[in-house]
Every structure is written in C-alpha cells, then in structure tokens.
Amino acid sequence: MASAGLQCFAFLLALLGIFGDITATLLPNWKINADVGSNIITAITQMQGLWMDCTWYSTGMFSCTLKYSVLSLPVYIQAARTTMVLSCILSAFGICITTVGMKCTKLGGDTESKSHTCFAGGVCFILSGIFGLVPTSWYTREIISNFLDTTIPESSKHEPGGAVYIGFISAGFLLIAGVIFCTSCFEKQQGPWIYPAKQQHFPSTQQESNAGYNLKDYV
C-alpha cells in the first residue's frame, strides 16, 4: 500500500505539472521589460511570449499582438514552441496511461500488466519534464546573455518573466512524478529468487527398496 500512496502523490504532482506546462505555454510574460518615464502615468510594461507580445500601461490599458510569422522568429523561440507543445502532449499521455496502471485503480488487467503500463506512463512524464526543461533553460540563457551584453541598449534588455519560472517548476514536478512511477511499479519480490523453496527429494533407490519390501509382505 505504500507504493500505491506514492503513486497517488506522483499523480498529483503530474497534474500540477501538466497544468503548469499549459499555463506557461500560453502566458505572454516569458520576458518582460519595464520602461518607466518621469511620470508614473507613462509607465509601460512590455511582455513577450511564445505566441504573442503584450503591452501593459499603468493607466489600465492592455494590448496584445499575435506572432503570426513563424520563420521570422528567433531559433530559440521556435524551439521553445515545439518542445513546450510536445511536453504538454506527453504529459497528457502520461496522465491517461498512469490512470490505467496505478494500483489504486481497477483497470489494466493483472499486476504485471499494470506495472508495465505504469512504467510507460512514468517514462512519458520524464520525457515531458525534459522537453519542458530544455526551452525554459535556453530561453533564460538568451535573456541573461542579452542583458549582460554591453552593446545592447538598456531599453532593449529584458528580464525573465513569470512563465519561465512556472515552466521550471512544472518540469521539476513532471520529472519527480516520472521517477516515482518508474520506481514504485515494481514490487520487491526477490526473496523467492534468492532463497528458493526447499523441496524434499527421495532417492530412487529408496523408493525401489520400499516397493520390493511391500511385495514380499504380500507373498
């Protein structure tokens, strides 16, 4: 029952991971740039995401522009789009597979079949976490390198936004859930293999002698 409790905990982590993955993919604040003028009324916050760029004014106005052209985007944004979508798809597959393979459910057949199914779901979560960790790390590296570049003006420098942190946390949740599912689906059944059951073997000669003794009694 301890492994079943671990699987329920891992399933909860996986749910948090997939919701965070989807949220990070759709949010427009992967990097932000605050341009504050001499008056607080002129404060502008520019946010850039994977799918749109948004501008927020301190007066309450908010406007967004979708990124329609894919080829005009930098390579790291194109890679982030692809890997984040793959991460969401794999985590969704992992949720469906582990629902069948968990020990607390009545689906998936016998114990051995459920163990293999649970292991496959854990692999999906691990791959999903890796696919979510790669774009967030690459995106953060680009932001930091541009921020430290002295040739880039201060007005064009950005900082990591909330979507990047959500992506990091979600990738960590998915990796932990995948490891737990992969390790908890196999029970410790090594005793019978190490210490096999002792069977009593009787020599064939003893059995033959007993058979002969019985025949003499009848004679």
C-alpha positions as CSV (number, residue, x, y, z in Angstrom):
1,M,0.0,0.0,0.0
2,A,3.0,2.3,0.4
3,S,3.7,2.2,-3.3
4,A,0.1,3.0,-4.0
5,G,0.3,6.1,-1.8
6,L,3.5,7.1,-3.6
7,Q,1.7,6.7,-7.0
8,C,-1.2,8.9,-5.8
9,F,1.3,11.5,-4.7
10,A,3.1,11.3,-8.0
11,F,-0.2,11.6,-9.9
12,L,-1.0,14.8,-8.0
13,L,2.5,16.2,-8.9
14,A,1.9,15.2,-12.5
15,L,-1.5,17.0,-12.6
16,L,0.2,20.1,-11.2
17,G,3.0,19.7,-13.8
18,I,0.6,19.5,-16.8
19,F,-1.5,22.4,-15.7
20,G,1.7,24.5,-15.2
21,D,3.0,23.4,-18.5
22,I,-0.1,24.5,-20.3
23,T,-0.2,27.8,-18.4
24,A,3.5,28.5,-19.1
25,T,3.0,27.8,-22.8
26,L,0.1,30.2,-23.2
27,L,1.3,33.0,-20.9
28,P,2.8,36.1,-22.7
29,N,5.3,37.0,-20.0
30,W,8.3,34.9,-20.8
31,K,10.4,38.0,-20.7
32,I,9.4,41.5,-19.5
33,N,10.8,45.0,-19.9
34,A,9.6,47.8,-17.7
35,D,10.0,51.3,-19.2
36,V,9.2,53.9,-16.5
37,G,9.3,57.5,-17.5
38,S,9.5,60.7,-15.4
39,N,5.8,60.4,-14.5
40,I,4.1,57.2,-13.2
41,I,1.3,57.7,-15.7
42,T,3.8,56.9,-18.6
43,A,4.9,53.6,-17.1
44,I,4.8,50.8,-19.7
45,T,5.5,47.1,-19.2
46,Q,6.3,45.2,-22.3
47,M,5.9,41.4,-22.2
48,Q,7.0,38.9,-24.8
49,G,5.8,35.3,-25.0
50,L,5.9,32.3,-27.4
51,W,2.7,33.2,-29.2
52,M,2.1,36.9,-28.6
53,D,3.6,40.2,-27.4
54,C,1.7,42.3,-24.9
55,T,2.0,45.9,-23.6
56,W,0.5,47.0,-20.3
57,Y,0.1,50.7,-19.5
58,S,-0.2,52.0,-16.0
59,T,-3.5,53.7,-17.0
60,G,-5.1,50.2,-17.2
61,M,-4.9,49.7,-21.0
62,F,-3.7,46.3,-22.2
63,S,-2.9,45.3,-25.8
64,C,-1.5,42.2,-27.4
65,T,-0.2,41.3,-30.8
66,L,0.0,37.7,-32.1
67,K,3.1,36.3,-33.7
68,Y,1.8,35.1,-37.0
69,S,5.0,34.6,-38.8
70,V,7.0,31.5,-37.6
71,L,10.0,31.9,-39.8
72,S,10.7,35.4,-38.7
73,L,11.0,34.3,-35.0
74,P,14.4,33.6,-33.4
75,V,15.5,30.0,-33.3
76,Y,15.1,29.7,-29.5
77,I,11.5,30.8,-29.7
78,Q,10.7,28.3,-32.4
79,A,12.4,25.5,-30.4
80,A,10.5,26.6,-27.3
81,R,7.2,26.4,-29.1
82,T,7.9,22.9,-30.4
83,T,9.2,21.5,-27.1
84,M,6.6,23.0,-24.9
85,V,3.8,21.6,-27.1
86,L,5.5,18.2,-27.1
87,S,5.8,18.4,-23.3
88,C,2.1,19.1,-22.9
89,I,1.2,16.2,-25.3
90,L,3.5,13.7,-23.5
91,S,2.2,14.7,-20.1
92,A,-1.4,14.3,-21.2
93,F,-0.5,10.8,-22.5
94,G,1.2,10.1,-19.2
95,I,-1.9,11.0,-17.2
96,C,-4.0,8.7,-19.3
97,I,-1.5,5.8,-19.1
98,T,-0.8,6.0,-15.4
99,T,-4.6,6.2,-14.7
100,V,-4.8,2.7,-16.1
101,G,-1.6,1.4,-14.5
102,M,-2.0,2.8,-10.9
103,K,-2.5,0.2,-8.2
104,C,-5.5,2.1,-6.8
105,T,-7.5,1.6,-10.0
106,K,-9.3,-1.5,-11.3
107,L,-8.1,-1.0,-14.9
108,G,-5.3,-2.5,-16.8
109,G,-5.6,-6.2,-16.0
110,D,-3.3,-8.2,-13.7
111,T,-0.4,-6.8,-11.6
112,E,2.3,-7.4,-14.1
113,S,0.4,-5.6,-16.9
114,K,-0.3,-2.7,-14.6
115,S,3.3,-2.5,-13.7
116,H,4.4,-2.2,-17.3
117,T,1.7,0.3,-18.0
118,C,2.7,2.4,-15.0
119,F,6.3,2.3,-16.1
120,A,5.4,3.5,-19.6
121,G,3.5,6.4,-18.0
122,G,6.5,7.3,-15.9
123,V,8.7,7.4,-19.0
124,C,6.2,9.8,-20.6
125,F,6.4,12.1,-17.6
126,I,10.2,12.0,-17.6
127,L,10.3,12.9,-21.3
128,S,7.7,15.6,-20.7
129,G,9.8,17.1,-18.0
130,I,12.9,17.1,-20.2
131,F,11.1,18.7,-23.0
132,G,9.8,21.4,-20.6
133,L,13.2,22.0,-19.0
134,V,15.1,22.5,-22.3
135,P,13.2,25.5,-23.6
136,T,13.0,27.3,-20.3
137,S,16.7,26.9,-19.8
138,W,17.5,28.0,-23.3
139,Y,15.1,31.0,-23.1
140,T,16.6,32.1,-19.8
141,R,20.1,31.8,-21.2
142,E,19.2,34.1,-24.1
143,I,17.7,36.6,-21.8
144,I,20.7,36.7,-19.5
145,S,23.2,36.9,-22.3
146,N,21.4,39.8,-23.9
147,F,21.1,41.5,-20.5
148,L,24.8,41.2,-19.9
149,D,25.7,42.4,-23.4
150,T,27.1,45.9,-23.3
151,T,26.3,46.6,-26.9
152,I,22.6,46.3,-26.4
153,P,20.9,49.5,-25.1
154,E,19.2,49.4,-21.7
155,S,15.8,50.0,-23.2
156,S,16.1,46.7,-25.2
157,K,17.1,44.5,-22.3
158,H,14.6,42.1,-20.7
159,E,14.3,40.0,-17.6
160,P,12.8,36.5,-17.1
161,G,9.0,36.6,-16.6
162,G,6.7,34.5,-14.5
163,A,6.1,32.0,-17.3
164,V,9.7,30.9,-17.2
165,Y,9.6,30.2,-13.5
166,I,6.3,28.3,-13.9
167,G,7.9,26.2,-16.7
168,F,10.9,25.4,-14.5
169,I,8.6,24.3,-11.6
170,S,6.3,22.3,-13.8
171,A,9.2,20.5,-15.4
172,G,10.5,19.6,-11.9
173,F,7.1,18.2,-10.9
174,L,6.9,16.1,-14.0
175,L,10.4,14.7,-13.6
176,I,9.7,13.8,-9.9
177,A,6.4,12.2,-10.8
178,G,8.0,10.1,-13.6
179,V,10.8,8.9,-11.4
180,I,8.3,7.8,-8.7
181,F,6.1,6.0,-11.2
182,C,9.1,4.2,-12.7
183,T,10.5,3.0,-9.4
184,S,7.2,2.2,-7.5
185,C,5.6,0.0,-10.1
186,F,8.0,-2.9,-9.3
187,E,7.5,-4.7,-6.0
188,K,10.3,-6.3,-4.1
189,Q,9.8,-9.9,-4.9
190,Q,13.5,-11.0,-4.8
191,G,13.0,-13.4,-1.8
192,P,11.8,-16.5,-3.8
193,W,14.6,-16.0,-6.3
194,I,17.4,-15.7,-3.7
195,Y,16.1,-18.3,-1.3
196,P,14.1,-20.9,-3.3
197,A,11.7,-23.1,-1.5
198,K,13.2,-26.3,-0.3
199,Q,11.7,-29.5,-1.8
200,Q,12.2,-32.9,-0.4
201,H,13.8,-35.3,-2.9
202,F,13.7,-39.0,-2.2
203,P,16.3,-41.2,-3.8
204,S,15.0,-43.6,-6.4
205,T,16.8,-46.5,-4.8
206,Q,14.9,-45.9,-1.6
207,Q,11.6,-45.9,-3.4
208,E,12.5,-49.2,-5.3
209,S,13.5,-50.9,-2.0
210,N,10.3,-49.9,-0.4
211,A,8.3,-51.2,-3.3
212,G,10.2,-54.6,-3.1
213,Y,9.6,-54.8,0.6
214,N,5.9,-54.4,0.1
215,L,5.8,-57.2,-2.5
216,K,7.5,-59.6,-0.1
217,D,4.9,-58.9,2.5
218,Y,2.1,-59.9,0.2
219,V,4.0,-63.1,-0.7
